[in-house]
Amino acid sequence: MFAKPFKARSNTAVKGSDRRKLRADVNSAFPSLTTENLSELMPSKEELNVVKVYVHKGDAVTIYTHNRNPIIFELERNLYPTVYALWCYPDLLPAFDTWPPVLEKMIGGADLMLPGVVVPSSGLPEVQQGRLCAVTLVGNRAPVAIGVATMSTREMKASGMKGKGFNILHTYRDQLWAYGDKSCLPNMPPVETENAPEVENVEQIISQKAVPENQVPDKQLENLCLLEVASVSLQDVEEIVENSDNCEEREDTQDSDHCHTSPQENMDSLLHQCFFHALKYKVKKSDLPLLTSTFLRNYLFSCCPEGQQVDIKKSSYKKLSKFLQAMQQRKILQVKELSKGVESIVEVDWKHPDIRAFVAPAPVLLPSATAEGEHLYQPPEIVSLYGISTKMTPLFQESGHRKGDLLTQTDVRSVIITYVKINELVHPDNKNFVTVNPIICDCLLDKSEQNDILLLKWDDLVTRCLERMQHSYQVTFPGCSPVIRKGYIEPIDISVAQRASNKKITMIKNLELYGLDPTLVASLLQQRVQASATLIVLPGTKDRVQVQIQGNQVSQTGKLLIEYFKIPRKYVSGLDLAAKPSKKK
């Protein structure tokens, strides 16, 4: 259902009364959820929005998001949990195992066929036709998809495990998952594997899982399939098992009690590891005061081991401020509110026993020693948004939008085209022109034009519409929730100034808006051009720093930002100030 991108019609906050009704509906649909579970899923004092969308097949779907993560979606008055919700409550639905290659087919939009279902030694869960079920991967209890059973468990067995088993509605890594923070699939070992006997080869694994002979993965395509046949070779299974065994060995070596810890305790452990890693190896005294948000984004996240992701909301602290407050009580650091509503780390006790005792899990490269091509920075995704103003509301209300809704340029163009076609405004003699009706006249024409202009070209129509809407932009950093701000995003500004003795310096500012660490940028520039660089706090600000480097280094700065950090060229200004190459005599 969500294999292809969908269009959002509206995005509004859920009111208190509607929130209570939603809780009651969810409780009715999933009685196993306790009152405490519902409070965690939909907290009373945290952001909860309702997003109405059209999927590519034309179905109208209502999505409920908590802190911008989709948790529930509604289709034809039925409520369904997303993978984000199921990762918090993995036992909410009866689960059926499948192989990892099958997941790739389901992400592409295929349904789950019964030959792709792995039958465990304990047998299949007992379900009736039409029951909502979860799909998991072998060796991991975390759901990767949800679907509706096309037949009962008894009918599945009677059919010899052949035919379609589940109509898949939503999967991990589909467009609904991508609408959230794109969290990685958590690792939740199956309960029954804790006392599982050791196995020496793949044949033993297959026999212990009680997979019928006609389901043993081999090179025969028909033995494991979806709507489109997907084969899993014996070598694939060996790799899956080998990776699983390696993970178990690493977990046993690092912590023998890991299987007995809860996901929240695991997240606390990962958070502490990344926190001490960042303080000991990343943060310098010259970096202070350091914005807590910058510390989280540029320092703590970058210390996360590969394949894992820090999510403070899944820890016992829930918020960064509470975590830093706890660290402050342990006298590891000091946090102050240097400006209203903005907290910064102002002091760090690097002699604290906890920092001294921390040992990094792998060798750490300091920013100054980082080799090119090994940087951890990922550019943010920046999307221009257009808000519907009071004056423009009549033009958008037919499509179900309201004042204040934010749309992308593509959405605006689609709404305009739909409006023109529904109202039959395309000029009969020349389809390149649109007839100006009273609503278009009031919304898009100036008073001096209203009596003179009767037709508008398509491009002119869309351009005028975009110009008269309220401009905003959305910035999404990897691993963070999207942030929406009004106006236009300032580009990274490169300028050249002349100092005494006809010397020139290059100045770079606004790096923080794109999640770039000015210290790292200055260090890399120094290595490239072999010139001294300094950092200067911009006047009137406490958290904005300007990099200054000797000489006209615009060309090298541009290459560093565009080619190395992958910042789009349109977000870098001043590239025309680069020194022109001297003419050869």
Salt bridges, closest charged atoms under 4 A:
ASP25 OD2 - LYS21 NZ 3.13
GLU46 OE1 - HIS66 NE2 2.79
ASP91 OD1 - ARG141 NH1 2.92
GLU104 OE2 - ARG173 NH1 2.96
ASP111 OD2 - LYS164 NZ 3.38
GLU126 OE2 - LYS157 NZ 3.83
ASP174 OD2 - HIS170 ND1 2.84
GLU228 OE1 - LYS105 NZ 3.89
GLU251 OE2 - HIS258 NE2 3.99
ASP354 OD2 - ARG330 NH2 2.50
ASP354 OD2 - HIS352 ND1 3.87
GLU372 OE2 - ARG528 NH2 3.36
ASP446 OD1 - ARG468 NH2 3.20
GLU449 OE1 - ARG464 NH1 2.99
ASP460 OD1 - ARG464 NE 3.22
GLU490 OE2 - ARG544 NH2 3.93
